[in-house]
Amino acid sequence: MSLLTLGRLASYAALGDFNGDHKLDLAWGWGRGIGLADGRGDGTFDPPIYLDLGREVLWQGFVVADFDGDGQDDLAACEWRKQDLEIYFSGRGQPGYTTPISRLTVAGCGDYDGDGKPDLLLPYNTFHSVETLHNLGNRQFQPGPSLSR
């Protein structure tokens, strides 16, 4: 067994093929950003790289899916302090960043509208409601229906 040290304040890990080599890679939150270790396909990982966001972050959850249809997994990350959702798109093996798109506490994903693209599910604890964000397939999302009790 090998041990991979994730760093200070590591939280919310997720597996996905972020570099398109058909091997599972590991992404995780840390106190100033996101760590990424490429999987070797044998249960071990390359040394990690760190995407430093230049600010302290407190992650609430990660969701992995191919949001832009390029065949590589992307990472949706919920950040508690800014109360937003940040999407990190894979591209040529490197993570990219797009502007935060919504306030939330945690996220889930699935094809909620039947168009073959993974949509996002955003539960709002304070309002006892759930909102969907429909994936338009071009790195853009459109608000969908909300459900409340």
N, C-alpha and C positions, 0 to 999 in steps of 0.2 A: 504494500500500500504506500502511495506517495501522498504527501501533504502539500497543498497549495495555500500559501498565506495570502489572505485577501486584503489585509491592511486595516488601518484604524477605522472604527465605526462601520464595519461592513454590515450590510443588511440587504434583504430582498434579492436573492439570486434567481437567475432564470437561464435555461438552456435553449439554444437555438443555433441554426447554421447562419451566422452573421457574415461569413466571408465566402460563402458559396462553394466550399470544398466538400460538401456532403458529410461533414463530421460535426458533431455537436460542440459548440463553443459555450463558454460560461461568461455571463454578464452579471454584475452585482453592483449595488450601490455602496458608496463609501462617503465619508463626511464632506467631500468637496466635489463629487462627481460620480462617474461610472467607471468601473474596472472591466476589462475584457481580456480573457485568456482563450486563445485558439486551441481547440481540441485536436489531439493527434490521432484520434480514432481508436486508441487502445486503452482509454480510461484515464489518460494523463493529459496534461495541458502544457502549452508553451508558457514561458514567463509572461506575466500580465502586463498590459499597457493600461494607462489611466487617462481618462478624459477629464481634465480638471476644468470645472465650470467657473472657477474664480470666485466662488462664494460657498458658504456653508449650506448644505442641503440636508433635508431629512426626508428620505424616501418613504412612501406609503405603499407602494406595490409596483410590480412589473408585469407586463403582458407581452408575449411574443407572438407575432404573426407576420406574414408577408403582406403588409399594408399597401405597398405600391405595385405589386404584381411583377416584380423583377426576378422572382425565384429565390431571393435571399430573405431570411427573416429580419424583421425590424423590431425595435423595442419601444413600447409605450411605457413611460415611467411617470408615476404620480408623485409630485413633490409637495410635501405638507406645508412648508413655510410660505411658499408662494401660492399655494392652493391652486395648482395648475397641472395640466397634463402636457408632457413633453414627449415628442416622437423623435426617435433616433433612427434614421433610415440608413440601411447598409448601402454602400455603393463602392464597387471595386474593392471590397474587403475593409473599408474604413467607415466608421460610424459618422453620420451627418446629423445635423440638427435643424429642426424647423420651429417656428414660433409656437409657444404654448397656445392651446386652443380652448381650454375650458377649465373651470374650477371643479374640483372633485375631491373625494377622499380615497377611493379605490377604483380600479377598472377591471372589466372583463371583456372578452371579445368573442365574436361568433358571427355567422352570416345571418343577421336578424331580419333582413329584408329579401333574402332569397336571390340576390344578384351574383353570388359567387365570390364576393369580396368580404373580408373580415371587417365587421363594424365594431364599434366600441360601446360598452355598457358602462354608464357612470352613475353609481348610487350616491345620492346625497343624503347623508345621515341626518342632517339638521332639518330637512324638509320631508323626511320619510317618503322619498320619491326616487325613481330611477329614470334616467334620460338615456336615449340612444344617440350616437353620432354615426350617421351613415357614411361609409367610405365611398368616395367618388372615384377612387382608383388612380388619382393623379396627385397624390400626397395632400389631398384636401378632404375635409369632412364637412358634412352638413347636419345640423341638428335635426333629430327625428322626434318621434312622439315621447312624451313623458308619462309615466305611470305613478300614481300616488295612492296612498291608502286613506 
